[in-house]
Amino acid sequence: MDTSHRTTYLENDRVFPLLIKMGAPAAVGMMVNALYNIVDTIFVGQGVGPLAIAALSIVFPIQMIVSSVAQATGIGTASIVSRRLGEKRHADAARAVGTAYATVILVNAILVALLFAFMRPILSFFGASQEIMPIAMEYLGIVGAGFFFFALSMCASNLVRAEGNTKASMKGMLLGAGLNTILDPIFIFGFGMGVRGAAIATVISQVASVAYLFSLYGRGKTVVPLLVSEFRIRPRILGQSFLLGTPAFIQSAGMSLLMLLVNTSLSRYGGDPAITTFGMIHRLNMIVILPVIGIVQGFQPIAGYNYGAKRYDRVKVALRTTIFTATGLAGVGYAFMMLLPRVGMGLFTSDVALVDSSAKVLRILVMFIPLAAIQIAGATYFQAIGKATESVVLGLSRQFFILIPLILILPRFFGLDGVWISYPLADLLSSAVTGTLLVREVRRLGRE
């Protein structure tokens, strides 16, 4: 059977059922993938204490740097793969896949080498205090060794999903996150290994996820094969991939810079307890945002394929359907956090005073979180159709143009509260920017 026949449903099936078919596995997979950090934080917080949560919060932006390279390569190449399949150019899709994996392996090897050579100064730079430093080094010393598998897993998940194989992508993430959930209490409590046990469980789980995703290529379960002859870096394809993946890189790298600034501000105005509070809220927020990102990732191959096939009417319908669906999904998590904030914070710690104070902060930080669905959908849309300029603008808007300046300015006037109120203001303003660009784009599609 011609492999092109395996992707035509992207052009023919009804949009909403197709979005659910494509996006639901990705949403479940993204939420399950979030369990790596969330489960680690829950078990470490309950088993070691609040300082351990702060240590994981310090390590998190370092993980985001590794993630930024894998995300930029994987998502940027996914846009190329989806459009080449829509254009029936399967050989070009295979070349893009080979370039992506070769790039991730090379760049990640360099990053891990630098991390182990300068671990203590890096952790100090990201805000680790004398009390946090030993715990952070113990955790990062093991997790850092697994960054190679972490990056490959993220890249492979995007590339498998780009050809419409969302179930396999979801299974890879489910396998890793599920195994991590089982191994965490065994290593942390059963073997009494603390944060070291959480790190070991994470690395083992990531190895399992990579093994499954790459087995798809070996068993011929993918539309685009991974050929040894294509496994090399092609500058032209890499340039296109990074340009299209720039918003994802900006979001991940920007998150790392943002976390650096946040941790520094929190340390200055609130100390280690404030860092612990933000660490708990950030992970709870991931439970809401990552499923939204998953639904929108299901939209990416639909938009890319149909744009490549010049089905602009279908692209418009898919965009509108995705925005409504993602916003509704975000609203469910928003309702939980606003109505039951103490329940959410109680997952991470049994310290009553910390739960009460963190619950108040949670309601401030997530005040406009449903609007994030609009921005995520907008950025993904422009990535999918190959419009890098708009993607870069949207990728920069929330974190670089809005949130980082707010965090630098507002605490000078409002102290610790200035850090907290920066988040809802950034959500509100960045969504307005995204909405403006999307209205212009929908009008253009109408003319097309």
C-alpha positions in Angstrom: 0.0 0.0 0.0 1.3 3.5 -0.9 2.3 5.2 2.3 0.6 8.5 1.1 -2.7 6.7 1.6 -2.0 6.5 5.3 -2.1 10.3 5.7 -5.1 11.3 3.5 -7.5 11.2 6.4 -5.9 14.4 7.5 -7.5 16.0 4.5 -10.8 14.2 4.4 -12.1 13.4 8.0 -14.4 15.8 9.8 -12.3 18.3 11.7 -13.5 18.0 15.3 -13.5 14.2 15.5 -10.1 14.3 13.8 -8.8 16.9 16.3 -9.9 14.7 19.2 -8.4 11.6 17.5 -5.1 13.4 16.9 -5.0 15.6 20.0 -6.5 13.5 22.8 -3.6 11.0 22.8 -1.1 13.9 22.7 -3.0 15.6 25.5 -3.0 12.5 27.6 0.7 11.9 26.7 1.6 15.5 27.6 -0.1 15.3 30.9 1.4 11.9 31.7 4.8 13.3 30.6 4.3 16.1 33.2 4.2 13.4 35.8 8.0 13.1 35.6 8.4 16.4 37.4 5.1 16.3 39.3 5.5 12.8 40.7 9.2 13.5 41.6 8.1 16.7 43.4 5.2 15.0 45.3 7.2 12.1 46.5 10.3 14.2 47.3 8.3 16.8 49.1 6.5 14.2 51.2 9.6 12.1 51.7 12.4 14.6 52.1 10.8 18.0 52.8 10.2 21.5 51.4 13.9 22.2 50.7 13.9 19.2 48.3 11.1 20.8 46.4 13.1 24.0 46.2 16.1 22.0 44.9 14.1 20.5 42.1 12.8 24.0 41.2 16.4 25.1 40.8 17.3 22.1 38.6 14.2 22.6 36.4 15.4 25.5 34.3 18.6 23.5 33.5 16.4 20.7 32.2 14.5 23.3 30.1 17.8 24.3 28.4 18.2 20.7 27.2 14.5 20.6 26.4 14.7 23.7 24.3 17.1 22.1 21.8 15.1 19.0 21.5 11.9 20.9 21.2 13.2 23.3 18.6 14.6 20.5 16.5 11.6 18.1 16.9 8.8 20.6 16.5 10.5 22.5 13.6 11.2 19.3 11.8 7.7 18.1 12.5 6.4 21.1 10.6 8.6 20.1 7.6 7.6 16.4 7.8 3.8 17.2 7.9 4.0 19.5 4.9 6.2 17.2 2.8 3.8 14.3 3.4 0.9 16.6 2.3 2.9 17.4 -0.8 3.7 13.6 -1.3 7.4 14.2 -1.0 8.3 11.2 1.3 12.0 11.2 0.5 12.4 14.8 1.7 10.5 13.9 4.9 13.0 11.1 5.5 16.0 13.4 5.1 14.5 15.9 7.6 14.0 13.1 10.2 17.6 11.9 9.8 18.9 15.5 10.2 16.8 16.0 13.4 18.1 13.0 15.2 21.8 13.6 14.2 21.5 17.2 15.5 19.9 16.3 18.8 22.6 13.7 19.6 25.5 16.1 18.8 24.2 19.2 20.6 23.0 17.2 23.6 26.4 15.6 24.0 28.0 19.0 24.2 25.5 20.4 26.7 25.9 17.4 29.0 29.7 17.7 28.9 29.5 21.3 29.9 27.0 20.6 32.7 29.2 18.1 34.4 32.3 20.2 34.0 30.7 23.2 35.7 27.8 21.8 37.8 28.3 23.8 41.0 28.7 27.2 39.5 25.8 26.5 37.2 23.5 25.6 40.1 24.7 28.7 42.0 24.0 30.8 39.0 20.4 29.5 38.9 19.8 30.4 42.5 20.8 27.5 44.7 21.5 28.6 48.3 23.9 26.9 50.6 21.1 24.8 52.1 19.7 23.8 48.7 23.1 23.2 46.9 23.8 19.6 48.2 20.3 18.3 47.4 20.4 19.9 43.9 23.8 18.5 43.1 22.7 15.0 44.2 19.6 15.2 42.0 21.3 16.8 39.0 24.3 14.5 39.1 22.1 11.6 38.1 19.4 13.2 36.1 22.0 15.1 34.0 23.4 11.8 32.8 20.0 10.9 31.5 19.5 14.2 29.5 20.7 12.3 26.4 17.6 10.0 26.6 15.3 12.9 27.7 16.2 14.9 24.5 15.9 11.9 22.2 12.5 11.0 23.6 11.2 14.5 23.1 12.4 14.7 19.6 11.1 11.3 18.6 7.7 12.0 20.1 7.3 15.1 17.9 8.5 13.3 14.7 6.3 10.3 15.2 3.3 12.6 15.9 4.0 14.7 12.8 3.1 11.8 10.5 -0.2 11.3 12.3 0.9 8.5 14.6 -0.3 10.1 17.8 -1.2 6.9 19.6 2.4 5.6 19.3 3.7 9.0 20.5 1.3 8.8 23.5 2.3 5.2 24.3 6.0 6.2 24.5 5.2 9.0 27.0 2.8 6.8 28.9 5.5 4.1 29.3 8.1 6.4 30.6 5.8 8.4 33.0 4.0 5.3 34.2 7.3 3.5 35.0 8.5 6.7 36.8 5.4 6.7 38.9 6.0 3.1 40.0 9.7 3.4 40.6 9.7 6.7 42.5 8.2 5.4 45.8 10.2 2.2 45.5 13.5 4.1 45.3 12.6 7.0 47.5 10.8 5.2 50.3 11.5 1.5 49.8 15.3 1.9 49.3 15.5 5.1 51.4 17.4 6.9 48.6 15.6 10.3 48.8 16.2 12.7 45.8 18.8 10.3 44.4 16.1 7.6 44.1 13.8 10.1 42.3 16.6 10.8 39.8 17.4 7.2 39.2 13.7 6.4 38.6 13.5 9.3 36.1 16.5 8.2 34.0 15.4 4.5 33.9 11.9 5.7 32.7 13.4 7.9 30.0 15.5 5.1 28.7 12.4 2.9 28.4 10.5 5.6 26.5 13.3 6.1 24.0 13.6 2.3 23.4 9.9 2.1 22.6 9.8 5.1 20.2 12.8 4.0 18.2 11.5 0.4 18.1 8.7 1.8 15.8 11.3 2.6 13.1 12.9 -0.9 13.5 9.5 -2.6 13.2 8.4 -0.5 10.2 5.5 1.1 12.1 6.2 4.6 10.8 5.3 6.3 7.5 8.7 8.0 7.4 11.6 5.5 7.8 14.8 6.2 9.8 17.5 5.3 7.3 21.2 5.1 8.1 22.0 6.8 4.8 19.9 9.8 5.9 21.3 10.0 9.4 23.5 13.1 9.0 23.1 16.9 9.5 22.0 18.8 6.4 22.6 22.6 6.9 19.7 23.7 4.7 17.1 21.4 6.4 18.6 22.2 9.8 18.2 25.9 9.1 14.6 25.5 8.2 13.9 23.3 11.2 15.5 25.7 13.7 13.7 28.7 12.1 10.4 27.0 12.4 11.3 25.6 15.8 12.5 29.0 17.1 9.2 29.7 19.0 9.5 26.4 20.8 13.2 27.1 21.5 12.3 30.6 22.8 9.6 29.2 25.0 11.8 26.5 26.5 15.0 28.6 26.7 12.9 31.6 27.8 11.4 29.5 30.5 15.0 28.7 31.7 15.8 32.4 31.8 12.5 33.2 33.3 13.0 30.7 36.1 16.4 32.1 36.7 14.9 35.6 37.2 12.0 34.3 39.2 14.2 32.2 41.6 16.5 35.2 42.0 13.6 37.5 42.8 11.9 35.0 45.1 15.2 34.4 46.9 15.6 38.1 47.4 12.0 39.0 48.5 10.8 35.7 50.0 13.7 33.3 50.5 13.6 29.5 50.1 9.9 29.2 51.2 8.9 31.4 48.3 10.9 29.2 45.9 9.2 26.1 47.3 5.8 27.8 46.8 6.5 28.6 43.2 7.9 25.1 42.6 4.6 23.5 43.8 2.4 25.9 41.8 4.4 25.6 38.7 4.0 21.8 38.7 0.3 22.0 39.4 0.0 24.5 36.5 1.7 22.0 34.2 -1.2 19.6 34.8 -3.5 22.2 33.2 -1.3 23.6 30.5 0.4 20.5 29.1 -2.9 18.8 28.1 -3.8 22.0 26.2 -0.4 21.9 24.4 -1.2 18.2 23.6 -4.5 19.1 22.0 -2.9 21.8 20.0 -0.1 19.5 18.9 -2.8 17.3 17.5 -3.8 20.3 15.4 -0.3 20.8 14.0 -0.3 18.0 11.5 -3.9 18.8 10.4 -3.0 22.4 9.7 0.4 21.6 8.1 -1.0 18.9 5.9 -4.0 20.9 4.7 -2.0 24.0 4.2 0.4 22.1 2.1 -2.5 20.6 0.1 -4.0 24.2 -0.3 -7.1 23.3 1.6 -7.3 26.8 3.3 -11.0 26.5 4.1 -10.2 23.4 6.2 -7.3 25.1 7.9 -9.7 27.9 9.1 -12.1 25.4 10.5 -9.3 23.5 12.2 -7.9 26.7 13.8 -11.3 27.8 15.1 -12.1 24.3 16.5 -8.8 24.0 18.2 -9.1 27.3 20.0 -12.5 26.5 21.4 -11.5 23.0 22.4 -8.2 24.1 24.0 -9.8 27.0 25.9 -12.5 24.7 27.3 -9.9 22.2 28.4 -8.0 24.9 30.2 -11.1 26.0 31.9 -11.6 22.7 33.6 -8.2 22.9 35.3 -8.8 26.6 36.0 -11.9 25.7 37.9 -10.1 23.1 40.1 -7.3 25.5 41.0 -9.6 28.4 41.8 -12.1 26.4 43.8 -9.8 23.8 45.5 -6.4 25.4 45.8 -5.6 23.9 49.1 -6.2 20.4 47.8 -3.7 21.0 45.0 -1.0 22.4 47.3 -1.7 19.6 49.8 -0.4 17.1 47.2 3.1 18.3 47.7 3.4 19.0 51.4 1.7 18.3 54.7 2.9 21.7 56.1 -0.4 23.4 56.9 1.0 26.9 57.0 2.8 26.4 53.6 -0.4 24.9 52.1 -2.4 28.0 53.2 0.0 30.6 52.0 0.6 28.8 48.7 -3.1 28.4 48.0 -3.5 32.2 48.1 -0.7 32.6 45.6 -2.1 29.9 43.3 -5.3 31.9 42.7 -3.3 34.9 41.7 -1.0 33.2 39.3 -3.7 31.3 37.4 -6.2 34.2 37.2 -6.2 34.4 33.4 -4.7 30.9 32.6 -7.5 29.9 30.1 -6.3 32.6 27.8 -3.0 30.8 27.4 -4.9 28.3 25.1 -5.3 31.1 22.5 -1.6 31.9 22.5 -0.5 28.3 22.3 -2.9 27.6 19.4 -1.8 30.7 17.6 1.9 29.9 17.9 1.4 26.3 16.8 -0.7 27.4 13.8 2.1 29.7 12.4 4.7 27.0 13.0 2.5 24.4 11.2 2.1 26.5 8.0 5.8 27.6 8.0 5.4 31.3 8.9 8.4 31.7 11.1 8.2 35.5 11.6 4.8 35.3 13.3 5.8 32.3 15.3 8.9 34.1 16.6 6.8 37.2 17.6 4.3 35.0 19.5 7.1 33.0 21.0 8.8 36.1 22.2 5.8 38.1 23.3 4.8 36.5 26.6 8.1 35.6 28.2 10.6 38.1 26.7 8.5 41.2 25.8 6.0 41.0 28.7 6.7 38.7 31.6 10.4 39.1 32.1 10.2 43.0 32.1 7.2 42.7 34.6 9.2 40.5 36.9 12.2 42.9 36.7 10.0 46.0 37.4 7.0 45.1 39.6 8.9 43.6 42.6 10.7 46.9 43.0 7.4 48.5 43.9 5.3 45.6 45.3 8.0 43.3 46.7 7.1 39.5 46.6 3.6 40.3 45.4 5.1 42.0 42.3 6.5 38.6 41.2 3.1 36.9 41.6 1.0 39.5 39.8 3.4 39.5 36.8 2.0 36.2 35.6 -1.7 37.1 35.2 -0.8 40.4 33.6 1.5 38.6 31.1 -1.3 36.1 30.2 -3.7 38.9 29.5 -1.4 41.0 27.4 0.2 38.2 25.4 -3.3 36.8 24.5 -4.3 40.2 23.1 -1.2 40.1 20.8 -2.0 36.6 19.6 -5.6 37.4 19.0 -4.6 40.3 16.8 -2.3 38.3 14.6 -4.8 35.4 14.3 -7.6 37.8 13.2 -5.4 39.1 10.4 -4.5 35.5 9.4 -8.0 34.3 9.3 -9.0 37.2 7.0 -6.0 36.3 4.7 -7.1 32.6 4.6 -10.6 33.8 3.6 -9.2 35.7 0.7 -7.1 32.7 -0.4 
